Amino acid sequence: MGAALHRVSGEAGKGPALTGCRPQKARLVFNSSPVSISPRLSLINELAESLLAVVFPTSCSICGAEVRGVSSLGVCRDCWAGVESWEGTSCERCGGSIVSDRAADALHVLCGECRADLPDFDVARSFGLYRGNLRQLILQLKFRRRERLGRKLGALLEHTWNKLDGMDPAKPPAIVPVPLFHSRERERGFNQSRLLAEGLRNRIEQHPGGRKVVVDARLLIRTRATAPQVRLKFQARKENVRGAFAVAKPESVRGRSVLLVDDVMTTGATLSACAAALKKAGATKVIALTLARATPQFPDNGDTAQSAGVDEFNRHWT
């Protein structure tokens, strides 16, 4: 597996990667009860955090090393270098890693799940595997309310976007983040998928010939609350999200390609349900991009006390 993991250019490629590094617990105590945070208050918190980072050096939120400056967002250079992309053989449809040599040599490389039941999206790809530093950063984004970190992580999706066939910066598809149910978004204070989509949007607009790209966070809605997917098996996940999404503005997707953005993909059930709603509304093609992929072949074996899918406060990440 090591040969298939690569560092990407930019900030995530500076300095040697840290190995065998045990994440330290944060010094601050966070309230684990749901708290609704307004966008204005969130911005004030971010500005205060930036000022403190300049005046007082902080510790890396992953390894504990000293960090100075604001642009690193509380993560040291070595830990950013440890955020790796997945470049191995993958399923043509869902992007899942292929470990069988026989399957990899086939004319059409499809995983067993896609051979049995094709998802409703046309193609899905992930930046990296849900493990190590990437997993730690995703958990920090979702449960420590680190919104600026979301846009920085979203910029990594440009690496995956560039490898997609037919992606023209001058004619980008509609970018749509996977929605949270309204009560969950109020509880968290933001939608992490929207932050990732905005980070990707910012990088696409910087391409030569690129034009202004709109992230439409209100186009796709979640019509009902769903149970956490983390402990459900494949078929139960599909049933859990079946019919849970709808398109609020069908005229915005009719005859267009749509780029779905989410943080973590496991079985693809949520993304497939979103794609089904988009195609029902008239979308011609649905591409799904996620920051990380969790698979049975490559589970999270990081040296942490938390179980897969649960943060330090014992809250599910899905």
N, C-alpha and C positions, 0 to 999 in steps of 0.2 A: 504493500500500500504506500510505503514511503516514497517510491519512485513516482507515484502519481500525484503527489502533493507539491505544489509550486508556490513560491512567493511571487506576488505581483508587484509591478513597478509603482513608484510613488512613495508615500509615507509608510505604506505597509511593507516596503522592501528595504528599509534602512537598517543596517546593523545585523548581527547574528541573532538567530532566534533563541529564546530561552527554552531549555528542556528540563523536564522533571521539576518544574517549579510549582510549589504548593501555594495556591491562592490564600492570602491572608484575609481574616475577617475585618470588615470595616470598623473603624474606631467609633463611628457615630452609631447611635441606636435609632433605627427607623420604626415608626409606628406601623404595624402590620394591618391595622384596621382600614377599611376603605375610606378614602378622603377625596372629595372632588376638588380639583385645582383649576382655576380659571386660566385661560391663555395669558392674560395680563400678569397674573401672579407668577405664572411659570416663567415669563420673560424676565420679571424682576429677579427671580431666584437665579436664573442663568447669568444675568449681569453681575449679581453679587458674587456668584461662584467664580466668574472670570476675574474680577478684581482681586479676590482672595488668592487666586492661583498665581497672580503676578507678584503680590506683596509677600505672601507666605508660601514657600515651596510645600507641595503636598506629596503624598505617597501614591505610588502606582496602585490602582484599584485591583490589579491582578497579582503582582508579585511583591508589592510593598516597597520597591525602590523609589528613591527621591525623584520627583517630577517637577520641573519648573516650566512656566509658560502656560498659555491658554490653548494653543492649537492642538496639543496632545490630548486634551480633554481628560486629564487624570490618568493616562495610560503611558507608560514609558516607551521609549523607542524600541527596545528589544522585544517588548510584548506586542507592539504593533507589527514588528517583523515576523512574529510567530503566527500571525493570522494568514492562513494558507488557503489557496484555491485548490479545487479538485479538478484534475486534468486527465483522469483515467478514462477507460472505456465506459460508456454509459448507454442506457436504453435510449433509442431514438425518440421515443414518445415522452416518457416521464422524466428522463434524465437520471434515473436510478443507476447506481454503480453496478457494473457487470463483472463478476469475479470468475465466471466460467469461461475457459478458453474456447470451448465449443460454441457457446453462445456468442462470444465476441467475434468469432470467425464467420458467423452466419451472414447471409446476404442482407437481411434486415435484422438489426440488433434490437431485440425487444426482450424485456424482462418477463418473467412468468406471469406477473399480475396483468401486464398490458396484453399479453397473448390471450389470457383468459377473458379479459373484459377491458376494452379500450376506454380510457377516460374521455370526458367531453372536451377537454382542452386539446389543442393541436400539438403543442410541444411545451415541455416544462424543463427548466434548467435551474441549477442552484450554484451559487458562488463556491461554497465549500461544504465540508461535512460538519455536522452538529457535534463538535468535540473541541477540547482544548480551549485556546484563547477566544476563538470565535463564539463558542458556546457561552463562555463567561461574559463576553461583551453583550450578547443578546439578552441574557438574564439581567444584566445591569440596566440595559435600556428599558426593559419591560417592568422591572420591579423596583428600580431606584430612581425612576422618573428622570432619566438622563436624555432629554430630548435632542440636544445638539449632537450627542453621540449617534442618534438614529440617522441624522442626515449624513454624518461622516461614514457610517457603515453603508448607507444607501449608495454612496459614491463607489463602493466596491462592486456594485452590480453593473457598473459600466464595463468591467472586465468580461462579465458574462454576456452582456448586451452585444459587445463587439464580436462575439463568436457566433451569434445567431445569423442564419442565412436571410438575406433580403431586408436587413434592417438599414434603412436610409435615414441619416440624421435630418435630411431636408424634408422627409415625409414620415415623421414618427407616428406610431399608432396612438390611440387614446390610452393614457396611463391611468389605471384604476387600482387603488389599494383595496385589499380584501377588508371589508368593513367589520367592525365589532358591533354587537348589539348595543343599542343606545345606553342602557343601564351600565354595561361593562365599560363603555368609553367614558361615561361620567365618573365612574369609580376610579378608573386609571388616570383620567385627566387628559388623555391623548390616545391616538391610534398609532401604534408603532409602525404599522404597514404604510401609513400615510407619510411618516417621516422618512422611511426608506425610499418611497416613491419620489419624494421631493429631492432627496440626495441624488438619485439617479437622474431626475429631470435636470438638475443643475449641471451635471456633467455632460449630458446629451447636448444641452444648449451651447456648451463650449466647443463642440466639434466644429471644424471648418465646414461651412455651408449649413450648419444646424440652424434651426429657427426656434422661436418660442414654443415651449411645450406646456400644455396644461395638465395638471394632475387633478382629476375630477373625483373628489372624495365623496361626493353625494350622488353619483350616478348609480352605484350599486348599493343596495341596502340589505341589511339582515332583518328579516321579517319576524323572527322569534328568537328567544334565547335558546341556546343549545347546551347540552351537558359537555363538560371537558372531554376532549377526544383522547387524552393521554392514556387512559386505562382501557380503552375500547379496542376490540379486535377489528380487522379490516372491514368485514361486512357491517358490523355495528356502527363503525364510523360513517359509512355511506348512508345508512338509514338515519343516523343522528342529524345529518345536515341536508338530507334530501328535501328539496322545496323550501329551504331556509333563506334563500336569497331572491331578490327581485330587482328589476331595473327601473329606476324612478323616471328616467328620461330616455325611452326607447329610440327617439329620433336622433339622439346623440351617438348611438352605436350602429344604427341601421346601415348596412353596407360598408362597415369599417372594420379594421383590425383593432383588437384590444390587447393591451399589455397589462396583465394582472400582476400585482406585487404583493408579496407576503414575507414574513420573517422566516418561518421554518416549515418545511414540507416533510411529512412522514409517509403516509400512504397516498396523499394527493386527493383525498375525498373532499376536503373543503374547496380546493381549487377546482375540482371537477364540477362540484355543485354550482360554484360561481359561473363557470364557463357555460353550463347548461342554461342558466338564466340569461346570460349575455347572448347566446346563440338563439334562444327563443325570441329575444327582442330584435334579432336581425343582424347580429355581428357575424362577419364572414370568417374571421379567424381569431382564436384566442391563444395567446402565448403567456405562459406563467413564469415569472422569475422570483426566486426566493433567495434569501441570504444563505440559508443552510439547509442541508438535507440530513435527516435522521433515518438510518436504515438498519435492518437486522444484521446485515453483514458488517456494518461499521457503527456499532452502538457507542454511546459515550462511555469511555472507560477512564475518564479523567479522575485524578486523585482528589476527589472532593467528598464531603460528608453527605451531600444531598443526593437523592435518587434522581434518575433521569426524568426530566420534565418538572422538577420541583425546585424552587429557589430556597434561599437560606431561611425563609419564613414559612416553609412548607406549603407554599402556594403553587398551584399548577401553572405551567407556562403556556398552556393552550386554552 
